[in-house]
Amino acid sequence: MAVRQEGTPCWADAMFSDVEGAKSFYGDVLGWTFGEAQSEYGNYTQAYVDGKAVAAVVPPMPGQEGQSAWCVYLASADVKATAERVRRYGGEALMEPMQVGDFGSMLLARDPSGVVFGAWQAGTHEGFEATGTPGAYAWCEVFTREPEKSDAFFPAVFGYKAKQMEDDQVDFRLFELGGDTVMGRMKMTEEFPPEVPPYINVYFAVDDCDVAIKSATELGGVLRFGPMNTPFGRFAALSDPQGASFSVIDLTTTEGEMPKTRDVT
């Protein structure tokens, strides 16, 4: 697999106080199977679909119990250089660059609006082994109450070009690399409770959005939005029984015309 271009979403993981509960939930909803917990790396446990790595779950670090959230990692050629750019453009390094065996090196950071994300410099672990297929990563969006801060930060750090969606109902922006759209940015409205912090929402592909919703809610998940048909697919926003937000999308069920966008300088 070719090394991903800088700034491309390349991996996702989440901390769970109840790892076995998380494995059971996502195994049923997304069809994941799981490898052995890697005790030398904090019991980090990879999830697989058809034998291909698609995500990971891990117990919380001390002091972070009960704080379940998905983290999306963006590809980096040099996480130390990425950390320097993060600080230069007003962000914060939450965890300084750290080598993870021969797998690669990681950075945890926060943008000026409060969005937490990771950066991953690949070693033997290059990230997602499948994308866009049922159970695998499909898309992600920065959700922020201060879009002007995220809009300045992410292109400065990762070299994105931006396009603004021409829609009076939502403030939505697309980030591109080499002509490919890799990530979105959505302004959080008053519909989001104030206790919900800014975050990157990760979408996992499913065969049938409605079946995934039914499975998730029967297992203790909560439907937050949708389902809704869009030109990109039929999707819904959920939170799992431990409070981690994520979305599911059926990429084959599309409706409507693609929205118009304009270049942003």
C-alpha positions as CSV (number, residue, x, y, z in Angstrom):
1,M,0.0,0.0,0.0
2,A,1.4,3.4,-0.9
3,V,2.0,5.8,1.9
4,R,-0.9,8.1,2.2
5,Q,-0.6,11.8,1.4
6,E,-0.1,14.1,4.3
7,G,-3.4,15.1,5.9
8,T,-5.4,12.0,4.6
9,P,-7.5,10.4,7.3
10,C,-5.7,7.1,7.9
11,W,-6.8,5.5,11.1
12,A,-9.4,5.6,13.9
13,D,-9.5,4.3,17.4
14,A,-11.4,4.9,20.7
15,M,-10.9,4.4,24.4
16,F,-13.6,2.4,26.3
17,S,-13.8,1.6,30.0
18,D,-15.7,-1.5,29.0
19,V,-13.6,-2.8,26.1
20,E,-15.5,-6.1,26.0
21,G,-18.8,-4.2,25.8
22,A,-17.4,-2.1,23.0
23,K,-16.3,-5.2,21.1
24,S,-19.7,-6.8,21.5
25,F,-21.5,-3.6,20.3
26,Y,-19.4,-2.9,17.3
27,G,-19.1,-6.5,16.4
28,D,-22.9,-6.7,16.1
29,V,-23.4,-3.3,14.5
30,L,-20.5,-3.2,12.1
31,G,-19.5,-6.9,11.8
32,W,-16.1,-6.4,13.3
33,T,-13.9,-9.2,14.6
34,F,-11.0,-8.5,16.9
35,G,-7.4,-9.5,17.2
36,E,-5.5,-10.2,20.4
37,A,-5.0,-7.4,22.9
38,Q,-1.4,-6.1,22.7
39,S,-0.5,-5.9,26.4
40,E,2.8,-4.1,25.6
41,Y,0.8,-1.3,24.0
42,G,-1.9,-0.8,26.7
43,N,-4.0,-3.7,25.5
44,Y,-4.6,-2.0,22.2
45,T,-6.9,-4.2,20.2
46,Q,-7.5,-4.0,16.4
47,A,-10.8,-4.5,14.7
48,Y,-11.1,-6.3,11.4
49,V,-13.5,-6.8,8.6
50,D,-12.8,-9.8,6.3
51,G,-9.3,-10.0,7.8
52,K,-8.5,-6.3,7.1
53,A,-7.7,-3.8,9.9
54,V,-10.3,-1.1,10.1
55,A,-10.1,0.5,13.6
56,A,-9.0,-0.3,17.1
57,V,-10.3,-0.1,20.7
58,V,-8.3,0.4,23.9
59,P,-8.8,0.8,27.6
60,P,-8.6,4.4,28.9
61,M,-5.4,5.8,30.2
62,P,-5.3,6.5,33.9
63,G,-7.4,9.5,34.7
64,Q,-9.5,9.2,31.5
65,E,-11.9,6.6,32.7
66,G,-15.4,7.1,31.3
67,Q,-14.3,9.4,28.5
68,S,-15.2,7.4,25.4
69,A,-14.7,9.1,22.0
70,W,-13.5,8.2,18.6
71,C,-10.2,9.7,17.4
72,V,-9.3,10.1,13.7
73,Y,-5.7,10.2,12.7
74,L,-4.4,12.2,9.8
75,A,-1.4,10.9,7.8
76,S,1.9,12.7,8.6
77,A,5.3,12.3,6.9
78,D,6.9,13.6,10.1
79,V,4.9,13.9,13.3
80,K,7.5,16.1,15.0
81,A,7.1,18.6,12.1
82,T,3.4,18.3,12.3
83,A,3.5,19.0,16.0
84,E,5.5,22.2,15.3
85,R,2.9,23.3,12.8
86,V,0.1,22.6,15.2
87,R,1.6,24.9,17.7
88,R,2.6,27.5,15.2
89,Y,-1.0,27.9,14.0
90,G,-2.6,28.1,17.4
91,G,-3.2,24.4,18.2
92,E,-2.0,22.3,21.1
93,A,0.0,19.1,21.3
94,L,-1.9,17.0,23.9
95,M,0.5,14.1,23.6
96,E,3.9,14.8,22.2
97,P,5.2,12.7,19.2
98,M,5.7,9.2,20.4
99,Q,7.1,6.2,18.6
100,V,5.0,3.0,18.9
101,G,7.4,0.2,18.3
102,D,8.0,-0.4,14.6
103,F,4.4,0.3,13.9
104,G,4.9,4.1,13.5
105,S,4.8,7.3,15.4
106,M,1.8,9.2,16.8
107,L,0.7,12.6,17.9
108,L,-2.4,13.7,19.7
109,A,-3.4,17.4,19.2
110,R,-6.2,19.9,19.5
111,D,-7.1,22.6,17.1
112,P,-7.8,26.2,18.3
113,S,-11.5,25.5,18.4
114,G,-11.1,22.5,20.7
115,V,-11.3,19.6,18.2
116,V,-9.1,16.7,19.2
117,F,-7.4,14.6,16.5
118,G,-4.4,12.4,15.9
119,A,-1.5,12.4,13.4
120,W,0.1,9.1,12.4
121,Q,3.5,8.6,10.8
122,A,3.4,5.2,9.3
123,G,6.0,2.5,10.0
124,T,4.9,-1.1,9.5
125,H,1.3,-0.1,10.3
126,E,0.1,2.1,7.4
127,G,-3.4,2.6,8.7
128,F,-6.7,1.4,7.3
129,E,-6.5,-1.8,5.3
130,A,-10.0,-1.2,3.9
131,T,-12.1,1.9,3.4
132,G,-15.6,2.5,1.9
133,T,-16.7,-1.1,2.3
134,P,-19.3,-2.3,4.9
135,G,-17.8,-2.1,8.4
136,A,-14.9,0.1,7.3
137,Y,-14.1,3.8,7.5
138,A,-16.0,5.9,5.0
139,W,-15.7,9.6,5.9
140,C,-15.1,12.1,8.7
141,E,-16.1,15.7,9.5
142,V,-14.8,18.3,11.9
143,F,-17.7,19.5,14.1
144,T,-16.9,22.9,15.6
145,R,-18.7,25.9,17.1
146,E,-15.9,28.2,15.8
147,P,-15.5,27.2,12.1
148,E,-13.3,30.2,11.3
149,K,-10.6,28.8,13.7
150,S,-10.7,25.3,12.2
151,D,-10.9,26.7,8.7
152,A,-7.7,28.5,9.2
153,F,-5.9,25.8,11.2
154,F,-6.3,22.6,9.2
155,P,-5.3,23.9,5.7
156,A,-2.3,25.6,7.3
157,V,-1.1,22.4,9.1
158,F,-2.0,19.9,6.3
159,G,-2.1,21.9,3.1
160,Y,-5.7,21.4,2.3
161,K,-7.5,23.4,-0.3
162,A,-11.1,24.3,0.8
163,K,-14.5,24.5,-0.9
164,Q,-17.5,26.0,0.8
165,M,-20.9,24.4,0.3
166,E,-23.4,26.9,-1.1
167,D,-26.3,26.2,1.3
168,D,-28.1,28.7,3.5
169,Q,-29.2,26.0,5.9
170,V,-25.8,24.7,6.9
171,D,-22.3,26.0,7.2
172,F,-20.3,23.2,5.6
173,R,-16.8,23.1,4.1
174,L,-14.8,20.5,2.2
175,F,-11.1,19.9,2.5
176,E,-9.2,18.6,-0.5
177,L,-5.8,17.1,-1.2
178,G,-4.7,16.8,-4.8
179,G,-8.2,17.2,-6.1
180,D,-9.6,14.5,-3.8
181,T,-12.1,15.5,-1.0
182,V,-10.8,13.9,2.2
183,M,-12.6,15.6,5.1
184,G,-15.5,17.9,5.9
185,R,-16.1,20.7,8.4
186,M,-19.6,21.3,9.9
187,K,-20.5,24.3,12.1
188,M,-22.2,23.0,15.3
189,T,-25.6,24.7,15.8
190,E,-27.6,25.3,18.9
191,E,-29.1,21.8,18.4
192,F,-25.9,20.4,20.0
193,P,-26.1,20.6,23.8
194,P,-23.4,22.9,25.2
195,E,-21.8,19.9,27.1
196,V,-21.0,18.2,23.7
197,P,-17.4,19.3,22.9
198,P,-16.2,19.9,19.3
199,Y,-15.0,16.7,17.8
200,I,-14.3,14.8,14.5
201,N,-17.2,12.7,13.6
202,V,-16.3,9.4,12.0
203,Y,-18.5,7.6,9.5
204,F,-18.4,3.8,9.1
205,A,-19.9,2.2,5.9
206,V,-22.8,-0.2,6.3
207,D,-24.9,-2.4,3.9
208,D,-28.2,-1.0,5.2
209,C,-28.4,2.2,7.4
210,D,-31.8,1.3,8.9
211,V,-30.6,-2.2,9.9
212,A,-27.5,-0.7,11.5
213,I,-29.7,1.8,13.5
214,K,-32.0,-1.0,14.7
215,S,-29.1,-3.1,15.8
216,A,-27.3,-0.2,17.5
217,T,-30.4,1.0,19.4
218,E,-31.4,-2.5,20.5
219,L,-27.9,-2.8,22.0
220,G,-28.2,0.4,24.0
221,G,-27.0,2.9,21.4
222,V,-28.8,6.2,20.9
223,L,-30.0,7.6,17.6
224,R,-28.9,11.3,17.5
225,F,-29.9,12.3,13.9
226,G,-31.5,10.7,10.9
227,P,-31.7,8.5,9.0
228,M,-31.5,10.9,6.1
229,N,-31.0,10.4,2.4
230,T,-28.3,12.6,0.7
231,P,-26.4,12.6,-2.5
232,F,-23.6,11.0,-0.6
233,G,-25.6,8.1,0.9
234,R,-28.2,7.3,3.5
235,F,-26.7,8.1,6.9
236,A,-27.5,8.4,10.6
237,A,-25.6,9.8,13.6
238,L,-25.5,7.6,16.7
239,S,-23.7,7.3,20.1
240,D,-22.7,3.9,21.4
241,P,-23.7,2.7,24.9
242,Q,-20.5,4.3,26.4
243,G,-21.2,7.7,24.8
244,A,-18.9,7.7,21.9
245,S,-20.4,9.4,18.8
246,F,-20.1,7.9,15.4
247,S,-22.2,7.8,12.2
248,V,-23.2,5.0,9.8
249,I,-23.7,5.5,6.1
250,D,-25.0,3.3,3.2
251,L,-22.9,4.7,0.3
252,T,-25.0,2.9,-2.3
253,T,-28.3,4.6,-1.4
254,T,-28.1,8.1,-2.7
255,E,-30.7,10.8,-3.4
256,G,-30.6,14.3,-4.9
257,E,-28.0,16.3,-6.8
258,M,-24.5,17.0,-5.5
259,P,-24.5,20.4,-3.8
260,K,-22.8,23.3,-5.4
261,T,-19.5,24.5,-3.9
262,R,-17.2,27.5,-4.3
263,D,-13.5,27.7,-3.9
264,V,-12.2,29.4,-0.8
265,T,-9.0,31.4,-0.9
